[in-house]
Amino acid sequence: MTNESVNTTIIEKHTWLEPGAWRKPCIVHVTMVANARQALFGKLAHNGSEAVIEKTPIGWALINKQQKMLMMCPEIKILADKVMPDHHHMVLQVQRTMSRSIKQVVRGYMQGCKEEARKLGYTENLYDAPPFYRVLTHKGQLHAMIEYVKANAERAWQRRQNPDLFRLHRKTAVCGLQFTSMGNHFLLDWPDRQLVEMSREAGAEQIDERLQRVLAAAHNGAVTYTAAISKGEQKIARAVRESGFPLVVLLNDGFPAEGSPHERFFKPGGVYFETCSNGKLLLMEPEESAFVNQVVMKATEETLRRKAEAKHYSYREIPVTSQRYRFVALNEIGRLLVER
């Protein structure tokens, strides 16, 4: 059975799932992190064709304990797993209601791994925190879960080979505005630029017409900027990315907070990872000061007023913290970057 067929079968059965239903049929992606992010489980290497993890004895113990977990809990199926040097993943399917919750099963598994580590001479706590769970809740998520786990080693290898492309930069200054950014910063210096901004009300024909113009400009050397908010913007951004053209994406709340535990290990997710590793992507999140910059505020207010008047609404000022203001402001910030 392929991943796609598993996706279709299980999604229809589990779209109702709520996080509290841990004993009932469900699918969860579990991530367990080694104590202090030490490389206790293996070493990242490359065999000439793909990235691999050369497991330590503790790493092999994790795999052996998976098999014992399945023997003790026949209701569980492992859909994907990957041991990384400092963490490991499992995508688990609970096929029928169990007497214990999946969280209890995972805690038992981790306890068994700790005991095996002690036998191998590691006397400290094997893990530095409880496991992190992602619960399957919507269509398409399962395929993403499985592909993320399967490609984990390759992504880590690419990140090691291209460290500058995956370095989180604070205080990137452009047009008098400050950004947090990650990716190929040389894209900012490219002279030919275009902004993709599409109304949420744009029809399929209008989107396709704009898409052809954007791809033609990208083919002729333009770097595409977009906030990728509306469906039209997302479709065009996807086409630009899939065609191998460079892309600058403006984010709202897309990076971990400065000083947070996740800051050090952040990397672009999903399809953006490969694009970033190829030097074709720059992610930019404006700092709060950018949203209250006088030039940005004026342009955003004018756009909001124009949209309201076009619909014969009486315009009322909206707070800068509102999602609507920020989404419009992102496009205005993109316009500033493109027209500079």
N, C-alpha and C positions, 0 to 999 in steps of 0.2 A: 504494500500500500504506500503510495507516495505521500509526501508531506501535504500536498494540496488536497488529496482525498481525505486524509486525516482531518485537515482543517475543516472541510465542509461537513463531515459527519459529526464532529465533536462540537463545533460552534453551535449548530442547531440545537444541540442537547443542553448546552451550558450557558446560553446567553442570559438566562435568568439569575445566574450565580451572584450571590452577595458575599463579601469577604468573611462573614461570620459562619458560613455554611461549610466548615472545615471537615466534617465527617461525611458529607454527601459527595456525589460525583462532582468533580471539579478538575481543573488543570491549573497548576501553579509553577511558576519559575522561581526556584530557590537559589539564592547566592550566599555562600558561606566564605568568610574572609579570614585569612590566617592572622595569628597574633602579630600585631604591629606591622602587618603587611610584609612579613618576612617570606622569602622564597623557600618555604618549607616543603612544598609539594613537587617542585620540579624546576627545570631550567628551559628557557625559551631558546630554540635553535631553529636551523633551517636545513633541510636535507637536499637542497638543490632544486626541488620542485614545489615544496610547500613548507609552511611553518609547522613545527612540531614541539611538543613538550616532552623533554627527557625527564621522566618521573623519578623522584627520590623513592626510597622505601616507604616513606609516609604517603607519598602520592599513590603508590600502588595499593597501600592499605585502604585508601579511600575507595578505590575501585572494588576491592574485595568486599568491603563493608556494604557496598551497594547491592551486591548479589545476596548477601545475607538478609538485607532489608527486604528484598523481593521475596525471599523464601518465607520470611516471617509475616509478610503482608501481601498475600497474593492479589489483593484488591488493587494494588498499585502497579503501574506500568511506567517505565522510564522512556520518555519520548526523545530526549536528548540529554547529553551530559558532557562536560568538559572540565578536566583538571588543569588549572593554570598554575604558574609558579606560586602566587600568593593568594589565590582564591579558587573556588570551584563552583560550578553551576550544575543544576539538574532541572529538567522540565518534567514534572511528575503528573501523571493522570490517575486520579482516583476513579476507578471504573464502576464501583458500586459502594453503597454506604458501608462504612467501617465502624467498629466498636470504639476505636480511638480516632482522634482527629489527625489530619495530616501534619499539623504542627507537632503533636506528640510523637509521631513516627519520625519526623526529621530530628527532633531533639534526641531521640533514642539513637538514631544513626550517628549524630555528631558525638554523642557520648561514647559510642563504640569506637569511633575514629580517635578520640582522645586516649582511650585505653590502649589502642594499638600503637599510638605515638609514644606512650610511656614505655611500652615494651621495647620500643626501638631506641630508647634513651632520651627522648625529649620530655623533660619533666615540667616545663611551663604549660600554661593553658594553651591549647592548640588554636583556639579562636579568641578574638578580642571583643566580639559582640554577637548578639543573637543573629540568626539568619535573616536575610531580607527577602520578602515574598512579593511577587507580582502575580495577581490573579487574572486568569483569562476572563474577559468580560465582553469582548466584541469581535465581530467578524474580521478576519485578517490578522488578528493578534497572534494566533498560534504559529502561523508560518514565520512571522517576525521573531517570535521567541526562539524557535528552533534554529533559524538561520543565524541569529545573534550568537547562540551558544556554539554552533558548529564553526563559525568564522572567527571565534574569539582569539585563537592563537595567531591567525593570519593578520588580524587587525593590530594585535600587539606587536607583531614583527614589523608591519608597515610603519607603525608609530615610532618604533625604535630607529628605523632607517631614515625617517623624515622628522626628526624632533622639532625642527623650527616650525614646521607646518602645524604641529599639534601643541604649540606652546601658547598658553593663555596670556594675552597681553592686556594689562590694565592701562588706562590713560592714553589710548591711541587718539591723537589729536588730528581732526580734519575739519576744515571750514569753521574753526573756532569752537568746535564741539568735541566732547570727550566720549570715547567709546571703550567698551571691553571687546576684544576681538580675538579671533583665531583663524589661521589659514594663511594663504599666500598674500602678503601685504603689498607685493609688487603690483597686484591688480589695481590698487588705488592710484598708481602712477600712470596707468594706461590712458592715453589721451582720448580715445573714442569710446564713449559711454552711452548707454541707453537705459531709461527707467521703464519698468513694466508696472503699470497701475491700471487695474480693471475694476469697474463697478461690480458689486455683487449681483446687480440686475442684468448684467451683460448676457446676451443670448449665445447659443453655441456658434452661430454663424459669425457673430462679431468677435468672439474669442478666437475662432480659427483664422479669421482674416488677420487679426493682430498677431497671432502666433507666426504666421508666414512672414510677416514683416520683421518681427523680432529675430527669427532664425536667419533671415537674409542679412540683416545687419550684423548678427553674431558671426556669420560666415565671412563677412567682410572685415572682421576684426574688432567689433564692438564688444565691450564687457557689459553684461546685463546686470542691472541692479533691481532688486525687488524685495518687498516685505512679504510676498507670498501669502497674503491674507485671504483674498477672495478665491473662489474656485477657479476663476479664469487665470489669476496670477499664479496659482499653484500648478495649473496645467501647463502654462507657458514655462515656468521655472523648471518643471520636470522635463519638458522637451529640450530645453537648453542644456540641462545637465546630462540627459541621456545622449545628446548629440555630441557631447565632449567639449562644449564651449564653456568658457569661464563664467562664473556666477558670483555675485556679491549679494548676500542675503541679510536683510535688516531684521533683527530679532527684538521681541518684547519679552523680557524676563527669560532669556534663553541660556544664561550661564549661571553656575553656582555662585552664591554670595562670596565676596572676598573674605578669606579667613575661615571658610566653612570646611568641614572634613572632606567634602567631595571635590574641592577645588583642585587639588593636586592630581586627581585621577580622571578629571573630566576629559571626554573626547566626543566629537560629533557622533550622533547616533544614526543608525539605519543607513540609508542610501548616501547620506552626506559624508560618511567616513571615507569611502573609496575616492569620492570626488576631491576631498581634502588632501588625501595622500598623493593624488596626482597633480596637486598644485593648481587645481581649477576652481577652488572655492575660498571665499573669505566670508566669515560670519562676523557681524558687527551688531552689538547691542548698545544703544545710546545710554549714557549715564543719566541719572535723574535731572541733572542740570541742563541737559540738552532739551528736555521736554518743556522746560520753563524759560528757555532762551527766547529773547524778545523777537528775534526774526522768525523762529520756528512757531512761536505762539501766534504771531500776527498772520502768518501764512495758513496755519491750521484753522484759526477762527474764520478767516476769509473763505476757506474751502467749506467749512461746516455751514456757514451762512448761505453760501451759494447753493449747496445741496438742499438746504431747507427751503429756500426761495423757489428752487426748481420744482419742488413738490407742493408749493403754495402753503408751506408751514410758517408759523411765526417763530423765528429763531430765538432760542434761549441759550445763553452761555452755559456750557457744561464744564464740570471740573476737570482739571488736567490729569487727575488720577483715574478718570473713567476709561473704560476699555475703548469706547468709541473715539474719545479724544486721542488716545495713544496710537490707535491704529491709523487714524488720519495723519497724525504727527509723524509717524514712521514714513509714510509716503512723502510728506513734505521734506523730511530730513533726506530721504533718498533723492528728491529733486535737487536739493542743495548740493549733494555730493556729485550728481551727474552734471549739473550746470556750472560747476565751479571753474 
